[in-house]
Amino acid sequence: MKEYLPILIVFIFVTGFAVTNIIASHLIGRRKNTRAKLMPYECGMDPVGSAHQRFSVKFYLVAMLFILFDIEAIFLVPWAVVFRELIQRLSRPFVFIEMMLFIGVLLVGYVYVWKKGLFEWNS
């Protein structure tokens, strides 16, 4: 348990710092609500229409695909970090082919999504 004590101390310090800053900003900060500050922010442009408009399902599909491919790309980093250790224990072609199979699965998924027309925004 002693080895976790520094982590606990840092966690308490960071939490205390964050809470202190939030409380200090509420106590010290000025609040002047103007019409411009109370408007919803839409990328620096004046808001047009209702805030509860419907989005196309394609938007959500592309967002899910981005997350999926992003998470899969993260799996490449640990493989690259331990590549030298892997080739010492296993054969170099096996380690390389294993990663190429993983990238091939990603490529098949990308081609499938492309052929389904998910990346065509004009429809």
N, C-alpha and C positions, 0 to 999 in steps of 0.2 A: 504494500500500500504506500510505502514511503516514496517510491518512484513516481507516483501520480500526484504528489503534493505540489510540485512546481506548476503542473498543468492546472490544478485547482486554483492556485494563487493567481496565475495569469488570467484564468477565466473570471475570477472574482474582480480582479483589477479592471479588466476590459468591460465587464458588465457595470461596475460602479462608474467608470468613466463615461460610458454611454448614457446611463441614467442621469448622471450629474449634468451632462451637456444638454440633454432634453429639458430637464427642469430649469436650468439656467436660461435657456433660450426662451422659455415661456415666461419666466419672471423678468428678464432684462429686455427682451426683444420688444420692438414697437409693433403694434398692430393697427394698420390703417387699411380697412377694407374698402377698396374702390371697385367701380364697376368692372374695370379691366381685370383686377385680381380675382374677382368672383366668377369670371367666365371660364368655361372648360377650355383646357389647352389642347389644341389639335395641330401639332407640328408647326406652330408659329402662324397659323392662318386663322382667320375668323371662322368660328363654328358655323356650319351650314346644316340645317335640318335637325332631326331628332337625334338625341344621344343613344336611343334604343333602336337603331336601324339594324336590319338583318345583314349578315355577312354570308357570302357564298360558301358552300361546303368545301370548295376547292381551297379556300384560305386555310381552313382547319387541316385539310389533308396535307397541304404543303408544310404547315407548321409541324405536324406529326412526323412527316418525312425528314424534315430538317433535324428534329430531335433524334430520330432513329439513326440517321447517318452520322450525326455528330457523336452520339454515344458509341457507335461502331468505330468511328475514327479514333476515339480515345483508346480503344483496345490496341491500336497500333503502337502507342507510346511505350507501354510496358514491354511489349515484344522487342522493340528497338533497344530498350535499355538493357535487357537481359540477353540480347542476341549472342554476345561473345561467350557468356556462360553456357548458353544452350548448345552452341556448336562444340564446346569442349566435352559435354556429356552425350550429345546426340550427333548424328552426322549432319554436316552442313547442308547437303541437298534436302534432307528430311525437314529441317527447320525452315528452309526457304520455300519448299513446296507447300508446307503447312500454311504459311502466311499467304502464299499465292492463291491457295484454295479459299482462304477467308476473303481475300480481295475479290476473287472470282464470284463468290456468293454476293458480295456487295454490288458488283458490276451487273450481275443478273437482275438483282432487285432494281437497280437504277434503270436498266434497259426496259424492264417490265413497266415501271412507272412512266417512262418516256413514251413507250408505245401506247399506253392507256390515254395519253394526251393530258396528263396532269400538269405539265409545265406550259401549256398553252393558255395564256391569260386573256386573250381577246374574245373568248366565247362566253 
